[in-house]
Amino acid sequence: MELLFTDLNENIYTDIYPWMKEYGYIGTLAISPKSFPGQKDCLSMKQFKELINAGWQCCLKWDESSDINEWLFTFFIFFID
């Protein structure tokens, strides 16, 4: 089983991750312009990277409220850094 998280609230790391780790589950983090690691009320970059290093996945969530080309550029720059 894998869970998809569309809101990157810090509670994913502090409350959900320890439980999922204990039972061997991983999650997928949906990154969007409104929910991006390092933003206010979101996972920190350090927390996000720890989850990815623990086997979690990430995906792009585009909600049509932003320009897709600008969003893709930002997304790819994020992963190059």
C-alpha positions in Angstrom: 0.0 0.0 0.0 1.2 3.5 -0.8 -0.5 6.7 0.3 -0.6 10.0 -1.7 -0.2 13.2 0.1 -1.4 16.3 -1.8 -0.9 18.8 1.0 2.8 18.9 2.2 2.0 19.9 5.7 4.7 19.3 8.3 2.5 16.8 10.1 3.4 14.3 7.3 6.9 14.3 8.7 6.2 14.7 12.4 3.1 12.4 12.8 2.7 10.2 9.8 6.2 9.3 8.7 7.2 7.6 12.0 4.1 5.4 11.9 4.6 4.5 8.2 8.3 3.8 8.7 7.5 1.5 11.6 5.1 -0.6 9.4 7.2 -0.4 6.2 5.0 1.9 4.2 6.0 4.6 1.8 4.1 7.6 0.5 4.0 9.9 -2.5 4.3 13.6 -2.0 2.4 15.7 -4.6 4.3 19.0 -5.2 2.2 21.9 -6.4 2.7 25.7 -6.7 0.6 26.0 -3.5 2.4 23.1 -1.6 6.1 23.2 -2.3 8.8 22.1 0.2 10.3 25.0 2.0 7.2 27.2 1.8 5.5 28.4 4.9 3.3 25.7 6.5 4.9 23.0 4.3 7.6 20.4 4.9 11.1 21.9 5.1 13.6 21.0 2.4 15.5 18.9 4.9 12.3 16.9 5.9 11.4 16.5 2.2 14.8 15.2 1.3 14.8 12.8 4.2 11.5 11.3 3.1 12.8 10.9 -0.5 16.0 9.3 0.8 13.8 6.9 2.8 12.1 5.7 -0.4 9.2 8.0 -0.7 8.2 9.2 -4.1 7.1 12.6 -5.4 4.9 13.7 -8.2 3.8 17.0 -9.8 0.3 18.2 -9.1 -0.7 21.0 -11.5 -4.1 22.5 -10.8 -4.4 24.8 -13.8 -4.2 27.9 -11.6 -0.6 28.6 -12.8 1.1 28.7 -16.1 2.2 25.1 -16.9 5.5 26.1 -18.5 6.5 28.3 -15.6 5.5 25.6 -13.2 7.5 22.9 -15.0 10.6 25.1 -15.2 10.4 25.8 -11.4 9.8 22.0 -10.7 12.9 21.0 -12.8 15.1 23.7 -11.3 14.1 22.4 -7.8 15.4 18.9 -8.6 18.6 20.1 -10.3 19.6 22.0 -7.1 
